[in-house]
């Protein structure tokens, strides 16, 4: 049983899908790559899949369902767009109701999943949503503060190189901010969340940088810092380029301080500021594309844990 693997397919032969394919081929402990699905017959992702011996189709999910290997596939990763995912999920379930879908778009049909925060609660869920790159990078930090003190407000700013923002990312900017903001609350534990994304045009391209601000009840600063550092180590276990850029910063907010945040009123408490950097593993994408790397790494970590549970439920 230890050598058994479950088969996976990827929908979307662009940058994210291709990087994920290479990660599965290199690092899949419980998953093996079975099929790559696209809509452009000339895409580099499909061409690479063919060279690597992976079954392919350029006819979308309909084409996937006609591949001989489809009946053996247990996991499907969707790396397309929010709008396409709704149709893809419905079509997959019409052919195979029990299939597990890992959604890398902001569609959020299923519950949000951030591996270090709530994966254990999602192991039996048929469709999980990987939020966004900014969400995967910052929600663990919000949750780390929430474990120590009540977080009334959390704001994240995700800055990525414009070169690592492809057509899918640019088409989903509105969904990015909405999905990330909701997940900051639902998964991170903040009463109110706000997300901002910045496409940095700098040349040479810059690494992904994320800033997290939380406003919480007064709490022991050493406990908050320790919780954040432990969380960074856990994320780093599956995203090796994930790290703190500098020490955690704290500021006391006195009663009556002017805050331009609706709903907080006369807030007083503790402001925590966390500065992160995400360097990509450069499996397929450049090292500066940490925003894409953290999505594919989190998706693979999620599916691997689910597959491990299916293969050895008593030992999981």
Secondary structure, DSSP 8 states (H G I E B T S, - for coil): -TT--EEEEEE--SHHHHHHHHHHHHH-SSEEEEEEE-S-TT-HHHHHHHHTT-EEESSHHHHHHHSGGGGGEEEEEE-S-HHHHHHHHHHHHHH-TT-EEEE-STT-SSEE--HHHHGGGGTT-SEEE---HHHHHHHHHHHHHHTTS-EEEEEEEEEEEGGG--HHHHHTHHHHHHHHHHHHHHTT--SSEEEEEEEE--SS---EEEEEEEEES---HHHHHHHHHHHHHHHHTT-TTEEESS--EEEEE-TT-----TT--S--EEEEEEEEEE----SSS-TT-HHHHHHHHHHHHHHHHHHHHHH-TTT-
